[in-house]
Amino acid sequence: MENNKMCVIGLGYIGLPTAAVFANQGWQVTGVDVNSGVVDMLNKGKVHIKEIGLEKVLSKVIEKGSFSAKMVPEKADVFIIAVPTPHNSDLTADLNILKNAIRSIIPVIEKGNKIIVESTIPPRTMSDIVTPIIEESGFDTGKDIFLAYCPERVLPGRILIELFKNNRIVGGTNTLAAKEAADVYRTFVEGKVIETSAESAEMAKLMENTFRDVNIALANELTKISEALDINALEVISLANEHPRVNIHQPGPGVGGHCLAVDPYFIIEKNPENAKVIAESREVNESMPAFVVDQVKKLVSKTSKIAVFGLAYKGNIDDIRESPALKIVNHLYSEGYKVQAYDPYVKQEQVQFQLYNYEKALRDADVMLILTDHNEFKNIDWEETKCLMKQVNVLDTKNCVENVTENINYYNFGNLYELKAIKTSSPIY
Ligand SMILES: NC(=O)c1ccc[n+]([C@@H]2O[C@H](COP(=O)([O-])OP(=O)(O)OC[C@H]3O[C@@H](n4cnc5c(N)ncnc54)[C@H](O)[C@@H]3O)[C@@H](O)[C@H]2O)c1
């Protein structure tokens, strides 16, 4: 393969698998990261992130000499930028890391190079921020450099499969750049590689996650309305979804993760006057932790013990970034509850409060509060639970328990109205 030198900037969840896959497909890849610990580990064939199959591919490409990790960029034909794009405290995108990464390749880029950004960015970032940095260094992005945005939509845990199978959107800052960048992915992607403008690609990436956030907000809003009107929200969703063209999402304790809970703000910041539904949806989803705590308050008094089951933002993973469960735990503590949190995937060093094992979390608890749909929570051993808990109240915000039995007090988002009766009749309030 001619012109097959590639430099991947940022060797995290996205950059490292991407670099390893290209190296395995015949590209000569230099991976660059500012973290010297990461660079040292990778050159020894060890991987610093959890991803199925990644260490095996990495060892293979290091052995055959097609991948090496460095701390500074080198000359290449193609540059892929996969650095983080966190948000500031006012929820606008912090593009400083991206700008530094682009500036770091300026000394080594040459005419004819392709520069592809994969980091998630607000709309118009390629034209308003990236293009000027390249042009200030004397290159004409209209003819010297091919500049494109190619968003990533892989699912952690399936990255090595999805890098091959998923359809890719490649947005060029002009049509030739789109084609040149798309051809890079066509060297191994089995899905469709669709050429478009950088602006459309930027917005499409954000709208994928925003679509899901807005739809979850709709389900959460339905939950609140149903609770007020004594209606079973979960039954309503399943009935409405009998319509061939309706797919109401499932409600829950809020929305977490580094994509769904973050990306909509990248749209809002660029056009707040019009991003009304998107902003309201964020507010609805952000209000859910307080709504969950309100349900707990109806169920038991503030000195009670709450066995929190699940801290990760979604099932069967250890990721707690932006997790609503953390907000709920902190809120419960601030209200005076005793919290005994358990998550089979999350380790003590990831959180600021004490974690318990399964048995200790349930011991003398008044409520089992399920916040994540881990497989481990689907079939609870009720006999053991009854022995451990002071009273068997279960509030399942993910509607994930499959073996509900009659002699427990089980609540999910379908029968929250029953808690109102408890509040009004209970002597503890
Ligand atoms: N992880 C995902 O599932 C996912 C999915 C879609 C999109 N994205 C987007 O992809 C981008 C990267 O995300 P990630 O999860 O891979 O991040 P990450 O934090 O796992 O990795 C980023 C790496 O970049 C390195 N880095 C920072 N500045 C650098 C610089 N100037 N030069 C070289 N290396 C630098 C960091 O040390 C880190 O190792 C983000 O914009 C993210 O929103 C991530």
The ligand as an SDF file (V2000), in Angstrom:
LIG
                    3D

 44 48  0  0  0  0  0  0  0  0999 V2000
  -15.2050    6.3160   24.2210 N   0  0  0  0  0  0  0  0  0  0  0  0
  -16.2670    6.2620   23.4360 C   0  0  0  0  0  0  0  0  0  0  0  0
  -17.0610    5.3240   23.5120 O   0  0  0  0  0  0  0  0  0  0  0  0
  -16.5220    7.3580   22.4050 C   0  0  0  0  0  0  0  0  0  0  0  0
  -17.5040    7.1390   21.4380 C   0  0  0  0  0  0  0  0  0  0  0  0
  -17.7150    8.1170   20.4700 C   0  0  0  0  0  0  0  0  0  0  0  0
  -16.9610    9.2860   20.4840 C   0  0  0  0  0  0  0  0  0  0  0  0
  -16.0170    9.4780   21.4560 N   0  0  0  0  0  0  0  0  0  0  0  0
  -15.2430   10.7230   21.4220 C   0  0  0  0  0  0  0  0  0  0  0  0
  -13.9020   10.4140   21.0290 O   0  0  0  0  0  0  0  0  0  0  0  0
  -12.9970   11.3250   21.6660 C   0  0  0  0  0  0  0  0  0  0  0  0
  -11.9450   10.5290   22.4230 C   0  0  0  0  0  0  0  0  0  0  0  0
  -12.5970    9.8050   23.4550 O   0  0  0  0  0  0  0  0  0  0  0  0
  -11.8900    8.6240   24.2520 P   0  0  0  0  0  0  0  0  0  0  0  0
  -12.9790    7.9570   25.0100 O   0  0  0  0  0  0  0  0  0  0  0  0
  -11.0330    7.8280   23.3260 O   0  0  0  0  0  0  0  0  0  0  0  0
  -10.9480    9.4710   25.2370 O   0  0  0  0  0  0  0  0  0  0  0  0
   -9.8540    8.9000   26.2730 P   0  0  0  0  0  0  0  0  0  0  0  0
   -9.8490    9.8290   27.3980 O   0  0  0  0  0  0  0  0  0  0  0  0
  -10.0790    7.4390   26.4870 O   0  0  0  0  0  0  0  0  0  0  0  0
   -8.4680    9.0080   25.4740 O   0  0  0  0  0  0  0  0  0  0  0  0
   -7.9340   10.1810   24.9850 C   0  0  0  0  0  0  0  0  0  0  0  0
   -6.4150   10.1180   25.0170 C   0  0  0  0  0  0  0  0  0  0  0  0
   -5.9030   11.3000   24.4120 O   0  0  0  0  0  0  0  0  0  0  0  0
   -4.7050   11.6600   25.0930 C   0  0  0  0  0  0  0  0  0  0  0  0
   -4.3690   13.0450   24.7890 N   0  0  0  0  0  0  0  0  0  0  0  0
   -4.8600   14.1810   25.3200 C   0  0  0  0  0  0  0  0  0  0  0  0
   -4.2970   15.2640   24.7220 N   0  0  0  0  0  0  0  0  0  0  0  0
   -3.4290   14.7970   23.7980 C   0  0  0  0  0  0  0  0  0  0  0  0
   -2.5550   15.4180   22.8650 C   0  0  0  0  0  0  0  0  0  0  0  0
   -2.4740   16.7370   22.7340 N   0  0  0  0  0  0  0  0  0  0  0  0
   -1.7920   14.6230   22.0870 N   0  0  0  0  0  0  0  0  0  0  0  0
   -1.8710   13.2690   22.1930 C   0  0  0  0  0  0  0  0  0  0  0  0
   -2.6850   12.6260   23.0670 N   0  0  0  0  0  0  0  0  0  0  0  0
   -3.4740   13.3780   23.8410 C   0  0  0  0  0  0  0  0  0  0  0  0
   -5.0160   11.3590   26.5540 C   0  0  0  0  0  0  0  0  0  0  0  0
   -3.8280   11.2230   27.3080 O   0  0  0  0  0  0  0  0  0  0  0  0
   -5.8200   10.0630   26.4350 C   0  0  0  0  0  0  0  0  0  0  0  0
   -4.9790    8.9160   26.5530 O   0  0  0  0  0  0  0  0  0  0  0  0
  -13.8590   12.2360   22.5440 C   0  0  0  0  0  0  0  0  0  0  0  0
  -14.1750   13.4040   21.8390 O   0  0  0  0  0  0  0  0  0  0  0  0
  -15.1090   11.4100   22.7690 C   0  0  0  0  0  0  0  0  0  0  0  0
  -16.2210   12.2190   23.0470 O   0  0  0  0  0  0  0  0  0  0  0  0
  -15.7800    8.5280   22.4030 C   0  0  0  0  0  0  0  0  0  0  0  0
  1  2  1  0
  2  3  2  0
  2  4  1  0
  4  5  1  0
  4 44  2  0
  5  6  2  0
  6  7  1  0
  7  8  2  0
  8  9  1  0
  8 44  1  0
  9 10  1  0
  9 42  1  0
 10 11  1  0
 11 12  1  0
 11 40  1  0
 12 13  1  0
 13 14  1  0
 14 15  2  0
 14 16  1  0
 14 17  1  0
 17 18  1  0
 18 19  2  0
 18 20  1  0
 18 21  1  0
 21 22  1  0
 22 23  1  0
 23 24  1  0
 23 38  1  0
 24 25  1  0
 25 26  1  0
 25 36  1  0
 26 27  1  0
 26 35  1  0
 27 28  2  0
 28 29  1  0
 29 30  1  0
 29 35  2  0
 30 31  1  0
 30 32  2  0
 32 33  1  0
 33 34  2  0
 34 35  1  0
 36 37  1  0
 36 38  1  0
 38 39  1  0
 40 41  1  0
 40 42  1  0
 42 43  1  0
M  CHG  2   8   1  16  -1
M  END
$$$$
